[in-house]
């Protein structure tokens, strides 16, 4: 079973613009995807079945690493990320 970061799909080659050249908007978009995935995993960890909790627990560390990667990017905007994070958290309240 795979929640978000399954390892059953073969990885392909990246053919887009090099990550070091991404704009602030692109970096924040990638960061936001992983923050939203982490919120889902945290939800599954607290509300899921035993199997879902186990898988989510494993994947939370992966999500944290991916979030940290984007936060270290030179074009990462911490102020804009804070606003996005607040919006994402509001969407996950009461779930």
C-alpha positions in Angstrom: 0.0 0.0 0.0 1.2 3.5 -0.8 -0.1 6.7 0.6 1.9 9.4 -1.1 5.5 8.5 -1.7 5.2 5.0 -3.1 8.3 3.3 -4.2 6.6 0.9 -6.6 6.8 3.3 -9.5 10.1 3.4 -11.5 11.8 6.7 -11.5 12.3 8.6 -14.7 14.9 11.0 -15.9 14.3 14.7 -15.1 14.2 16.6 -18.4 13.0 20.1 -17.3 14.9 23.3 -16.3 17.6 22.5 -13.7 16.3 22.9 -10.2 18.9 25.5 -9.4 17.3 27.8 -12.0 13.7 27.5 -10.7 11.8 30.8 -10.0 10.6 31.6 -6.5 7.0 30.7 -7.5 8.1 27.3 -8.8 10.1 26.6 -5.7 7.2 27.5 -3.5 4.9 25.4 -5.6 7.1 22.3 -5.1 7.4 23.1 -1.4 3.6 23.5 -1.0 3.0 20.1 -2.6 5.2 18.4 0.1 3.7 20.4 2.9 0.2 19.4 1.8 1.3 15.8 1.5 2.8 16.0 5.0 -0.6 17.3 6.4 -2.3 14.3 4.7 0.2 11.9 6.2 -0.2 13.4 9.7 -3.9 13.0 9.3 -3.6 9.4 8.3 -1.1 8.8 11.1 -3.7 10.1 13.7 -6.9 8.8 12.1 -6.1 5.8 9.9 -6.1 2.1 10.3 -3.1 0.4 11.9 -1.6 -0.3 8.4 -2.2 3.3 7.3 -0.6 4.6 10.5 2.5 2.4 10.0 2.9 3.5 6.4 2.2 7.2 7.2 4.8 7.1 10.0 7.4 5.8 7.6 6.6 8.5 5.0 6.5 11.4 7.4 10.3 11.5 7.5 10.4 11.5 3.7 8.0 14.4 3.5 10.1 16.3 6.1 13.3 15.7 4.1 11.6 17.0 0.9 10.3 20.1 2.6 13.7 20.8 4.0 15.3 20.4 0.6 13.0 23.1 -0.8 13.6 25.4 2.2 17.3 25.4 1.5 16.8 26.4 -2.2 18.3 29.9 -2.9 14.9 31.1 -4.4 12.9 29.9 -1.4 10.8 32.8 0.1 10.3 32.2 3.8 7.7 35.0 4.2 5.6 33.8 1.3 5.9 30.2 2.6 4.7 31.3 6.0 1.5 32.7 4.4 1.0 29.5 2.4 1.6 27.4 5.4 -1.0 29.2 7.4 -3.5 28.7 4.6 -2.7 25.0 4.3 -3.1 24.6 8.1 -6.5 26.3 8.0 -7.6 23.8 5.3 -6.6 20.9 7.6 -8.3 22.2 10.8 -11.3 20.1 11.9 -10.4 17.1 9.8 
